[in-house]
Amino acid sequence: MANTVYKEIRKKYDLTRDEVCDRAMELGMPIQPERLERIENGKYPINPEEVLLLAKIYGEPSLCNLYCSKECPIGEKYVPEVKVKDLAQIVLEMLASLNSMKSSQERLIEITADGKIDDDEIKDFVFIQNELERISITVESLQLWVEQMLAAEKINLEKYNEIKNG
């Protein structure tokens, strides 16, 4: 019986299934220990609401991305897996991608100005498209980092929301 990421994370935090289920009950979203065991052992598929619940209980928002990119049929096609990274690495990757795009900006305009992509433009277009995808994934990495810091109370949630939504 293979362990799933859900079991590994529960073990990482040294919690019993009953403790997880008690926390779920406190959050108003009960889950039975038997169901959690079946999910953890890969016998039952987890549903999105349960992923959100476990992500909240464990303070691991990365579970949501992992579910979407690896277990959801739609997400498997459209959602890239985002790796958990430290802030310095995220910023350096973002700057490298942005710098690369600076030099590609004029070429992108040339390629797309006529509304079509000719055969001799495809190679450059795919390169630029890949760079844009790297930027997108880096932005998602930053968002995941922020969510983890908020969950760990390393960023003031009230102040963050006030400024973000202000």
matplotlib code that plots the C-alpha trace (Angstrom):
import matplotlib.pyplot as plt

x = [0.0, 1.7, 1.7, 0.3, 1.5, -1.5, -0.1, 3.4, 2.4, 0.3, 3.3, 5.6, 3.5, 3.3, -0.4, -2.8, -5.7, -8.0, -6.2, -6.6, -10.3, -10.8, -9.2, -11.5, -14.5, -13.3, -13.2, -16.8, -15.8, -15.9, -14.0, -14.1, -10.8, -11.7, -12.1, -8.8, -7.1, -8.5, -7.4, -3.9, -3.5, -4.7, -7.9, -10.3, -9.7, -9.6, -12.1, -11.1, -12.9, -10.9, -7.7, -8.5, -9.3, -6.1, -4.0, -5.6, -5.1, -1.4, -0.6, 0.5, -1.1, 1.2, -1.2, -3.7, -1.3, -0.2, -3.8, -4.6, -1.5, -1.4, -4.9, -7.5, -8.2, -8.5, -5.7, -3.3, -3.7, -3.7, -2.1, 1.7, 3.2, 4.7, 7.7, 8.1, 11.1, 12.7, 12.1, 15.6, 15.4, 12.0, 13.2, 16.3, 14.3, 11.8, 14.5, 16.2, 12.9, 12.1, 15.5, 15.1, 11.8, 13.2, 15.4, 12.5, 9.9, 10.5, 10.7, 7.3, 5.8, 7.3, 5.9, 2.4, 1.8, 0.1, -2.1, -0.5, 2.6, 4.5, 6.6, 9.8, 8.5, 7.4, 10.8, 11.2, 7.5, 7.8, 10.9, 9.1, 6.0, 8.2, 9.8, 6.3, 5.3, 8.4, 7.3, 3.9, 5.2, 7.5, 4.6, 2.7, 5.8, 5.7, 2.0, 2.6, 5.4, 3.2, 0.4, 2.8, 4.1, 0.6, -0.3, 2.8, 1.9, 5.2, 3.3, 0.6, -2.6, -4.8, -2.3, -1.6, -5.4, -6.0, -3.3, -4.0, -7.8, -7.5]
y = [0.0, 3.2, 6.2, 9.4, 12.9, 13.4, 10.7, 11.9, 15.5, 14.3, 12.2, 15.2, 17.2, 14.1, 14.1, 11.1, 10.8, 11.4, 14.7, 15.8, 14.8, 16.8, 19.9, 19.4, 19.3, 22.5, 24.1, 22.9, 20.4, 17.0, 14.1, 10.6, 8.9, 5.9, 8.2, 9.9, 6.5, 5.4, 8.7, 8.4, 4.9, 5.7, 3.6, 6.5, 9.7, 12.9, 15.6, 19.3, 20.3, 17.8, 19.0, 22.6, 21.4, 19.4, 22.3, 24.6, 22.1, 21.5, 25.0, 23.6, 25.5, 23.6, 20.6, 22.6, 23.0, 19.4, 18.2, 20.5, 19.6, 15.9, 14.6, 16.8, 15.8, 19.4, 20.7, 17.9, 19.5, 23.2, 23.7, 23.4, 22.0, 24.7, 23.8, 25.3, 27.6, 30.2, 33.9, 34.6, 31.9, 33.0, 36.6, 35.6, 33.4, 36.2, 38.7, 36.2, 35.6, 39.3, 40.1, 37.5, 38.9, 42.4, 41.2, 39.3, 42.0, 43.6, 40.2, 39.3, 42.5, 41.7, 38.1, 39.0, 42.3, 40.7, 38.5, 35.2, 33.2, 32.3, 29.2, 31.1, 32.8, 29.6, 28.9, 32.4, 32.4, 29.1, 30.3, 33.5, 31.5, 29.2, 32.3, 33.7, 30.3, 30.5, 33.9, 32.6, 29.7, 32.0, 34.3, 31.2, 30.2, 33.7, 33.4, 29.9, 31.4, 34.2, 31.7, 29.6, 32.6, 33.7, 30.2, 30.2, 33.7, 35.1, 37.8, 39.8, 38.4, 41.3, 44.0, 42.0, 41.7, 45.3, 46.5, 43.9, 44.5, 48.2]
z = [0.0, -1.2, 1.0, -0.5, 0.0, 2.4, 4.7, 4.4, 5.4, 8.3, 9.6, 9.0, 11.5, 13.9, 13.9, 14.3, 12.0, 14.9, 15.6, 12.0, 12.1, 15.4, 13.7, 10.7, 13.0, 14.7, 11.2, 10.6, 7.9, 9.4, 7.9, 9.3, 10.3, 8.1, 5.1, 5.8, 6.1, 2.7, 1.1, 2.7, 1.4, -2.1, -1.8, -2.3, -4.4, -2.4, -3.4, -3.8, -0.6, 1.4, -0.2, 0.9, 4.3, 4.8, 3.3, 5.9, 8.8, 7.9, 6.8, 3.5, 0.6, -1.8, -1.4, -3.5, -6.4, -6.2, -6.3, -9.3, -11.3, -10.5, -9.6, -11.2, -14.9, -16.0, -13.9, -15.2, -18.6, -17.6, -14.2, -13.9, -10.8, -8.7, -6.6, -3.1, -3.2, -1.0, -1.7, -3.0, -5.5, -6.7, -7.1, -9.0, -11.4, -11.9, -12.8, -15.1, -17.0, -17.1, -18.5, -21.1, -22.1, -22.4, -25.3, -26.8, -26.6, -30.0, -31.7, -30.1, -31.6, -35.0, -34.9, -33.8, -35.5, -38.5, -36.3, -37.5, -37.0, -40.1, -40.4, -40.1, -36.9, -35.0, -33.4, -31.9, -30.9, -29.1, -27.3, -26.2, -25.2, -23.0, -21.3, -20.6, -19.1, -16.9, -15.7, -15.0, -12.9, -11.0, -10.2, -8.9, -6.9, -5.3, -4.5, -3.0, -0.9, 0.3, 1.2, 3.2, 5.1, 5.8, 7.0, 9.2, 10.5, 9.3, 7.4, 9.2, 7.5, 8.6, 7.3, 4.1, 3.3, 4.2, 1.7, -1.0, -0.9, 0.0]

ax = plt.figure().add_subplot(projection="3d")
ax.plot(x, y, z, "-o")
ax.set_aspect("equal")
plt.show()
